[in-house]
Amino acid sequence: MQPGHRRIATVVVTVLVFVALLFVGTTVQVPFVALGPGPTVNTLGTVEISSDGKTETKPVVDITGTPTDPTTGNLNLTTVSVTDGMSLFQSLGMWLSGTYTLEPRDRLFPPDQTPDQVRKQNEQDMTGSESNATAAALLFLDRPTKLVVASVAPSGPSADVLRQGDEVLTVAGKSVSTTAEMQAAVKGSAPGSAVPIGIVRGGQPQTVTVTLAARPDDAQAGYLGVTPEVVNADPSLKISYNVGDIGGPSAGMMLTLAVIDRLSPGELTGGKFIAGTGTIDDSGEVGPIGGITHKTRAARDAGATVFLVPEGNCAEATSDVPDGLTLVKVDTLQSAVDALDDIGAGRAAPHC
């Protein structure tokens, strides 16, 4: 081949390779998602909700049937954004930006679940988080609550004994008012034990007996086969939540704090911009979440100066702290309220 022809061939091959790379880089999806800072929502504020072509402004935490206390400042819940369906070039650009991290797609969208199933699970997690927030706040404030049977396993040991809606007062002679107390009472009895359970059904107190089975994951622990739930027992009080298109369980603690702030005198925020994250159960235990560094960045970008961090996330959170943001360690609802009291009074709060 003559030199001129070789040069032309080299150019043609180079162009073809470039076009192929460009095609692959811009059209072929990679099996990763990009995680980054997501929206933050002030749980003491309002949000616009669109439905049937109409847009309404509603309180994020809507409380009716009882007087509420005025609040100022912010108690922002935080989220993580998820970008899916990226091309190779898009994913590289987001990774190089330093704002986003890449995760294997199947960690968020398991292969055995459709995107719609994942979405519905996230919605269920959020609904459970809201229920726990209401329960934890009302128990913290000593307002009326009751422990009820939310569901009964059809083939479990309680199937023919307990019913959905039964109010549970005692288990094995121990008074119970939270799901944790009920679970502990059950686990304290061996499989095969006949356990008396004090309930209220149809307004009538009574005692029923359930013979415990063995837990599927622990043959030595008793299994009742019900899902308990703490619910509001004041018929005049209504608490609902309007968080928009947000799923998962990690907003629980911030929603709980908003309910407490609205239903108790004084202000938890002291007028400051507080943000945070963390799951919560009805007894007020705060649990860790994912994507903490993205949430702290989102909070600081929104204007927060203090961020409430679940104790289990402290090590990760301190690895990348945005300038101007103070990380406050919490492990229970009580510790979160105490920390906010300290901040409002100008005292030092526990830091990560």
C-alpha positions in Angstrom: 0.0 0.0 0.0 1.3 3.4 -0.9 2.1 5.9 1.9 -0.8 8.2 0.8 -3.3 5.3 0.9 -2.0 4.2 4.3 -2.6 7.7 5.7 -6.1 7.7 4.3 -6.8 4.2 5.8 -5.5 5.4 9.2 -7.8 8.4 9.2 -10.8 6.3 8.1 -10.1 3.7 10.9 -9.6 6.5 13.5 -12.9 8.2 12.5 -14.7 4.9 12.6 -13.3 4.1 16.0 -14.2 7.6 17.3 -17.8 7.3 15.9 -18.2 3.8 17.5 -16.9 5.1 20.9 -19.2 8.2 20.6 -22.1 5.9 19.8 -21.4 3.5 22.7 -20.6 6.4 25.1 -23.9 8.3 24.4 -26.4 5.5 23.8 -25.4 2.4 25.8 -26.7 2.4 29.3 -24.4 1.4 32.1 -25.4 -0.8 35.0 -24.9 2.0 37.6 -27.0 4.7 39.2 -25.7 8.1 40.3 -26.5 9.2 43.9 -26.3 12.9 44.8 -27.9 15.6 47.0 -31.7 15.5 46.8 -34.5 18.0 47.7 -34.9 19.1 51.3 -38.3 19.8 52.8 -39.0 22.0 55.8 -41.3 19.8 58.0 -42.5 23.0 59.7 -43.5 24.5 56.4 -45.8 23.9 53.5 -45.6 22.1 50.2 -47.5 22.3 47.0 -49.4 19.1 46.1 -50.7 18.6 42.6 -53.7 16.3 42.0 -56.3 16.1 39.2 -54.8 19.1 37.5 -55.0 21.3 40.6 -52.3 22.5 42.9 -52.9 23.0 46.6 -50.6 24.3 49.3 -50.7 22.1 52.4 -48.7 21.9 55.6 -46.0 19.2 55.5 -47.2 18.1 58.9 -51.0 18.7 59.1 -52.4 18.7 62.6 -56.1 19.3 63.4 -58.4 18.8 66.3 -56.1 20.4 68.9 -54.4 23.7 69.4 -50.9 23.9 67.9 -48.0 26.1 68.9 -46.5 28.7 66.5 -43.1 27.7 65.1 -40.3 29.4 63.3 -37.0 28.2 61.8 -36.5 25.0 59.9 -36.6 21.3 60.6 -35.7 20.0 57.2 -35.8 16.4 56.1 -33.2 15.5 53.5 -33.2 13.1 50.6 -30.8 11.5 48.1 -31.3 12.0 44.4 -31.1 8.9 42.1 -30.2 9.2 38.5 -30.9 6.0 36.5 -30.6 5.1 32.8 -27.3 6.8 32.3 -25.0 6.5 29.3 -21.3 5.8 29.8 -20.4 9.5 29.2 -23.1 10.7 31.5 -22.0 8.4 34.3 -18.3 9.5 33.9 -19.3 13.1 33.9 -21.3 12.8 37.1 -18.5 10.8 38.8 -15.9 13.3 37.8 -18.0 16.2 39.1 -17.2 15.1 42.7 -20.9 15.7 43.7 -22.2 12.3 42.8 -21.2 8.7 43.6 -21.9 5.7 41.4 -23.5 2.5 42.8 -24.4 -0.8 41.1 -27.9 -0.5 39.8 -29.1 -3.7 41.3 -28.4 -2.4 44.9 -31.4 0.0 44.4 -33.3 -1.9 41.8 -33.0 -5.7 42.6 -33.1 -7.9 39.5 -36.1 -9.8 40.9 -38.2 -6.6 41.3 -39.7 -4.3 38.7 -39.1 -0.5 39.1 -42.8 -0.2 40.0 -42.4 -2.8 42.8 -39.4 -0.8 44.1 -41.5 2.4 44.0 -44.3 0.8 45.9 -42.0 -0.5 48.5 -40.5 2.9 49.0 -44.0 4.3 49.4 -44.8 1.6 52.0 -41.6 2.5 53.9 -42.6 6.1 53.9 -46.1 5.3 55.2 -44.5 3.2 58.0 -42.2 6.0 58.8 -45.1 8.5 59.1 -47.0 6.0 61.4 -43.9 5.6 63.6 -43.4 9.4 63.7 -46.9 9.9 64.9 -46.6 7.2 67.5 -43.1 8.3 68.8 -44.2 11.9 69.1 -47.4 11.1 71.0 -45.7 8.8 73.3 -43.0 11.4 73.9 -45.6 14.0 74.7 -47.6 11.6 76.9 -50.7 11.9 74.7 -53.2 9.1 74.4 -52.0 6.1 72.3 -52.9 2.4 72.2 -51.0 -0.6 71.0 -53.1 -2.6 68.5 -52.7 -5.6 66.3 -52.2 -4.2 62.8 -52.2 -7.6 61.0 -52.3 -11.4 61.8 -50.3 -13.9 59.9 -52.8 -16.3 58.3 -50.9 -19.4 59.2 -49.3 -18.1 62.4 -50.1 -19.2 66.0 -52.4 -16.3 66.6 -54.5 -16.8 63.5 -57.6 -18.1 65.3 -57.0 -16.1 68.5 -56.1 -12.5 67.8 -57.8 -10.2 65.4 -56.8 -7.1 63.5 -57.6 -4.0 65.6 -57.4 -5.8 69.0 -55.9 -3.5 71.6 -53.0 -5.2 73.4 -52.6 -4.4 77.1 -50.4 -7.2 78.5 -48.3 -10.1 77.2 -47.3 -12.9 79.6 -48.4 -10.7 82.5 -46.3 -7.7 81.4 -47.8 -4.4 80.5 -46.9 -3.3 77.0 -47.4 0.0 75.2 -44.9 -0.1 72.3 -44.0 -2.7 69.7 -40.5 -3.2 71.2 -42.1 -4.0 74.6 -44.5 -6.4 73.1 -41.7 -8.1 71.0 -39.5 -8.4 74.1 -42.3 -10.0 76.1 -42.9 -12.5 73.4 -39.2 -13.3 73.0 -39.0 -13.9 76.7 -41.3 -16.9 76.4 -40.1 -20.2 74.8 -41.7 -21.7 71.7 -44.6 -24.0 72.8 -45.5 -21.7 75.8 -49.1 -20.9 76.3 -49.0 -17.1 76.7 -51.9 -15.1 78.1 -52.5 -11.8 76.3 -54.7 -9.1 77.7 -56.7 -7.3 75.0 -59.6 -5.0 74.5 -61.9 -6.2 71.7 -65.1 -4.3 70.8 -64.7 -2.2 73.9 -64.6 -5.3 76.2 -61.4 -6.3 78.1 -60.6 -10.0 77.9 -57.7 -12.4 78.1 -56.8 -14.8 75.3 -54.1 -17.5 75.2 -51.8 -18.1 72.3 -49.4 -21.1 72.1 -46.2 -19.7 70.7 -44.4 -21.1 67.7 -40.6 -20.9 67.0 -39.4 -17.9 65.1 -38.3 -18.8 61.5 -34.9 -17.1 62.1 -34.4 -18.3 65.7 -35.7 -21.6 66.9 -35.1 -20.7 70.6 -37.3 -17.5 70.4 -41.1 -17.4 70.7 -43.2 -16.3 67.7 -46.6 -14.8 68.0 -47.4 -14.2 64.3 -48.8 -10.6 64.5 -47.6 -7.2 63.6 -48.3 -4.7 66.4 -48.6 -0.9 65.9 -48.9 2.1 68.2 -51.7 4.4 67.1 -53.3 7.7 68.1 -56.1 7.1 70.7 -57.5 10.6 70.7 -60.4 10.6 68.2 -60.3 14.4 67.9 -56.7 14.6 67.0 -55.7 14.1 63.4 -52.2 14.1 62.1 -51.3 13.6 58.4 -48.2 14.2 56.3 -47.7 15.8 52.9 -44.1 15.2 51.8 -44.6 15.1 48.0 -42.8 12.4 45.9 -40.5 11.2 48.7 -40.2 7.5 49.7 -38.2 5.4 52.1 -38.1 5.4 55.9 -35.3 8.0 56.6 -37.6 11.0 57.2 -39.0 9.5 60.4 -37.0 11.4 63.0 -37.5 14.9 61.4 -41.3 14.3 61.0 -41.4 13.3 64.7 -39.6 16.4 65.7 -42.0 18.6 63.7 -45.0 17.0 65.4 -43.5 17.6 68.8 -42.6 21.2 68.0 -46.2 21.9 66.8 -47.8 20.2 69.8 -45.6 21.5 72.6 -44.9 25.1 73.9 -41.8 26.8 72.8 -39.6 26.1 69.8 -37.3 23.3 69.2 -35.3 25.2 66.5 -34.8 28.5 68.4 -35.4 30.1 65.0 -32.4 28.3 63.4 -32.2 26.3 60.2 -31.9 22.7 61.4 -31.8 19.7 59.1 -31.3 16.0 59.6 -32.2 12.4 58.8 -32.8 9.1 60.5 -35.3 6.3 60.8 -37.4 6.1 64.0 -39.5 3.5 65.7 -42.5 4.1 68.0 -40.3 3.9 71.1 -38.1 6.8 69.8 -35.0 4.8 68.7 -33.2 6.6 65.9 -31.6 4.4 63.2 -29.0 5.0 60.5 -29.7 5.6 56.8 -27.9 5.6 53.5 -26.3 8.5 51.5 -25.5 10.6 54.6 -22.8 12.7 52.9 -25.2 13.6 50.0 -27.8 14.6 52.6 -25.4 16.9 54.5 -24.4 18.5 51.3 -28.0 19.1 50.3 -28.8 20.5 53.7 -25.9 23.0 53.6 -26.8 24.1 50.1 -30.3 24.8 51.3 -29.0 26.9 54.2 -28.8 24.6 57.2 -26.2 25.3 59.9 -26.9 22.2 62.1 -27.5 18.6 60.9 -28.8 15.9 63.2 -26.9 12.7 62.4 -27.9 9.2 63.5 -25.0 7.9 65.7 -24.5 4.9 63.3 -23.8 7.4 60.4 -21.3 9.6 62.3 -18.1 8.0 61.0 -19.2 8.4 57.4 -20.7 11.8 57.9 -17.4 13.2 59.3 -15.5 12.0 56.2 -16.9 14.9 54.2 -18.4 17.7 56.2 -19.6 20.8 54.2 -18.1 24.1 55.5 -20.4 25.8 57.9 -22.4 22.8 58.9 -22.2 21.4 62.5 -22.9 17.7 62.8 -24.9 16.7 66.0 -25.0 13.1 67.1 -28.4 11.6 68.1 -29.4 8.0 68.9 -32.9 8.5 70.4 -35.7 11.0 70.1 -34.9 12.2 73.6 -31.3 12.9 72.6 -32.4 14.8 69.5 -34.7 17.0 71.6 -32.0 17.5 74.3 -29.5 18.5 71.6 -31.9 21.1 70.1 -32.5 22.5 73.6 -28.7 22.8 74.1 -28.3 24.5 70.8 -31.1 26.9 71.5 -29.6 27.8 74.9 -26.1 28.3 73.4 -24.7 25.1 75.1 -22.5 22.5 73.3 -24.4 19.6 71.9 -22.9 16.1 71.3 -21.0 16.2 68.0 -20.0 13.4 65.6 
